[in-house]
């Protein structure tokens, strides 16, 4: 099973993932990154810090190549992106 590393860019620092996690594929790694980004953002808000607009999680493969970047700001629904159907 491939190993992916998840590096968090908080806007002021980089928190590297030295070990990574084995995941079945990039899609599973992306789902993990989305969950981790949402957790990070909610923890920041609960602590009374501003919303981390420029935070992102970089998903790298075993060779260190960036395979995907998930931006925290893109995971929060807004009125423009979340339009009710009824």
N, C-alpha and C positions, 0 to 999 in steps of 0.2 A: 504494500500500500504506500502511495507517495506521502512524503512529509512536506508540510507547508509551514512557513514561518509567518507570524503576524506581528508587524511592527507598527506601533501606534505613534502617530505624530500628533501631539496635543496642541500644537500651535506655538508652544514655547520650548518643548523638549521632545526627544525621541525615546520611546520605551521599546527597546529591542526584545525580540523573542529568540533567545539563544538556542532553545531546544526544538521549538516547533511542535507540531501535532500531526499524527498520521490521520489522513482523511482519504476517503475513497476517490475523490476527484475535486476539481476546482469549484464545481457547483456547491459541494458540501463545505468547502473552505470559505466560499463567499457567504453562505448562510451563517457560518460561525462568526465571520467578521462583522456581519450586519448585527447580530446579537450582541457582540462585544462592543461595537460602536454605540448602540442604543444604551447599554449598561453604563458605559463611560459618560455619555451625555447626561443621563438621568442622575448619576452620582454627582456630577459637577453642579447641576441645578439644585439638587438637594442640599449640597454644601454651601449654597448661596453664591456660587461663582457664576460668572456670565456663561451664556450658552457658547460652547466651543465651536464657533463657526468654521474655523480653519482646521479643525481636527480631521484626521483621516487614518485609515488602517490600510497598510500596504501588505498584500499577500505575495510572498516570494516562494518559489519552488526550492527544491533541495540544492540547486546550483546557485541560488541567490538572485535569480532573475525575477523581476517584478512581473507577476501574472495578472494582477488586478489591484485597483485602488478603490476603496469604498470611503466616500466622503460622509462625515456625520451629518452635515447640513442637508444632504440629499435624502436622508432616511426619515426626516420629520415631515409628516404631511402638512401641507398648508392649504389655505382656501383655494389657491390657484391649481394645486395638484390633486386635491381631494374634493371632487364635486359629487355631492349626493345624487343618486339616481332617482330618488323620489322626494 
